């Protein structure tokens, strides 16, 4: 588990984010830590698979912050970084788990 800036040192926003982590090189987790139905989620550069919404998010070269990402307190936003060695297996596993 590591802070985003370890893998994305050129992403200035990653230095100020204290509630998102990378698990390995391909899995970004942004837990809901406060009551509410939305939270902001920052995705560094690249393409990411949004497990909850079953969609691909293109963060471009600069990264993108998903403002007011809709999520329930009981859910954990998880994103798979596409194009890594384990991304295909992770998407398959996360999709299978989400369908259960």
N, C-alpha and C positions, 0 to 999 in steps of 0.2 A: 504494500500500500504506500503510495507516494503522492505528494502534492503535484499539481499539474506542471509547475514551472520546471521540474526536473526533466521532463520530456519535451517541453515547449519553452525553452529559455527566451526566445524572441517575442513571446506573447506577453505583453506587459500586464494584461488583465489577470493572467494566471498567478502573478505574485500576490495579488490582493484577495484571492479566493481561499477561504478557510474551510469551506463546507462541501468541497468536491474533491474526489480522489481518483487516482488511477490504480486499478488492481492489475498488476502486470503492465504490459505495454498497450493493451487493446481494450480494456474495460474501464469506462468512466462511470462513477457512481456519484449521484447528487442527492443524498438523502434529505427528506423533509424533516426539519428540526423544530419547526414551529407550527402551531395550529393555523390552518388556512387551506385554501384550495388551489393556490398557485405558488410558484417560486421562480426565480430567475435561474437559468442554467447556462453556464458558459461552456461552449465547445471550442477547443482550439482548432487550428487549421486542419483541413482535410474533410473527409466524408465520414459520417457517423450514422449508425443504424439505431434508431430510437425504438427500444424494445416495447415500451408501453403503447406507443401509437403505431407500431409496425410500419415505419416509414424511414426513408433516408433523408438526412439533413446535410446539406452541403455548406460547410463553414468557410469555404474559400481559403485564401492565403492568410487572412488576418484573424480568422476565428470569428465566431458569432455568439452573441448572448441572446438566448431565447427568453424574452421578457414574458413574465406571467405565464410560464409553462404550467398547464393545468395538471394537477396531481392531487390525489387524496393522501391524507396523513398516513394511511395504511400502506401506501405504495412507495416504492423507491425508484426514482428515475435512473435508468441504466442505459448507457449508450455504448455500442461496440464500434471501435475505430476500424473502418474498412481499409483493406489493402495491407494488413499485417499478416504474418504467417498463420496466426490462429483465428483470424476474423471469421472465416467461413464456419469453422467448428463452433465458435462462440455464438454466432447468429443462429445456427441450427439448434444449439442447446437452449438458448434463451427463448427462442420462438416455441420450442417444444414445451418448455417450462411454463411459459405464459399461457399456453392453450389449456393447461391442466386445471 
